[in-house]
Amino acid sequence: MSKRNNCDKIPRRKRMTRERRLQSAASTDFLKTHQAKDTIRHYARRYGVDLLCAVTELRVLGMTISPECEECLKKSRKGRIEQKRMKQEKNIFPAEPDSDEIFAYIAGYTAWGLPYGTTWKELEKFAEAGKRLNRRPGVEA
């Protein structure tokens, strides 16, 4: 048995180029046979394209689409892009760790609201121990 490609699982109409999509839609009389409430969205879902691409291709096929409708689609697309960017920024940059005059790093807070974590003194001890471990015998620093 031969190994199947991933593209074999995707329907052919969603793998078509623009030229092929237009040819397919024209040969099947898409505009006449698909009298959906929202033809733009239906075309976009059927051929796996975004809404603005669907508007362009439906205009080529002879459908009249108002410029207001296209502007509305552009605004909604910009809004979705902005929401996605904000969500990614929120996930990428978590809140910075806390520190104060006692703690170098505050890992969290107890049930009573007291901080716990690594103190500045402990951090200095770790740094001293690290320096001692990195020294070579017989070499003065």
N, C-alpha and C positions, 0 to 999 in steps of 0.2 A: 504494500500500500504506500502510496506517495504521501508526503507530508503536505497538508493544506496550508496555503498562505493566509495571512490575516485578511488580505483584501478580498479573498473569496467569500468571506463571511459578510462583507458589506454589499448591499444591493448595488447593481450596476448603475442605476439612475443617480446614486449618490456619489459615484466615482467619475461622472462625466465631466468633460470640459465645457466651457460656456457654449462653444460651437455645437457640441453634441446635445446639450440641454435644449438649446433653441430648436435644433432639428427635431428632437423628440417631442417637444411641446407642440411644434407646428404640425407634425405628422399625426399626432393623437388629437388634434384640435382641443388643446388644453383649455382655452378660453371659452369654448362652446360647451364642452362636456363637464367642466368643473365649475359649476355655478355655486361656489361656496360663499358664505357670508363675508369672509375676509380672504379674497383671492390671493393677495400678496403673501399672507402668512401660510396659506395652503401651498402655494408654489414653493416657498422657502423650505417648508418641511418636506415636501415631496422630493425635491432635488438636493436637499442638504446644503443650502446656501443661506447667507444672512439676508435680512430684510431689504437692505439697500441694494444688494446684488439682484434680489428678486424684482425690485422696482425697475431697475435698469433693463433687465431681460424682458419683463412684461411690456415695457414701453417699446422695445424692439419688436415684440410680437404684435403690437398694435393696440394695446390697452391704454386708455387715457387715465393718467394718475395725476391728481392735483399737486402742485408744488407745496401746498400747505401740509398735505399728507406726508410728503417726503421730509419736510422740515421737522414734523412731529416725530418721525422715525429717527432722524438724526439726533434730536434732543434726547429721546429715550435711550439711544445707544450711548451718547456721551454720559448720561446719568448712570447707566449700568457700569460703564468703564470706571467712572469716578468712585462708585460704591465698591467695586472690586479692588481698586487701588487702595482705598481707605482700609478695607478689611485686611489686605496683605500687609500694609504698614503696621497695623495694629498687631498682627501675628508675628511680624519680623522683629519689631522693637518692643520687647516686654519692658515692664517698668524696671528702672535701674535699681540695683540693690541699695539698700539703705546703709548709712554709716553715720556715726556721731562721734563725740569726743571720747567715748569709752570703747565703742565697738568699731572695728575696721570693716567688718561685714556683719550685717544683721540678717540672720537666716530666717527669722520669724519672730512671732510674739506668743507668749504664753496665754492661757485662758484669762489671766488677770491683766493682760496688756503689757507685761514686762518683756523687753527684748532679749533674745539670746543669739549667740553667734560667736565669731572670733574677735577677741579684744586686740587692741593695738599692742599690748605687752606680749600676748601669745604670738602675734605676727612677727614681732622683733625676735623672739626666741627661735621661731622657725627659720628666719633669715640667718641668724647666727649659726644655727645647726647646719644649714645649707652651705654656708661659707666654710665651716670646718670640714665638711665632707668633701668639698671640692678641692681642698689643698692637697698637694702632692708632698710625700715625705721628702725632706731634704731641700725643699724649695721654699724660700721665704717670700711672702707676699708683700 
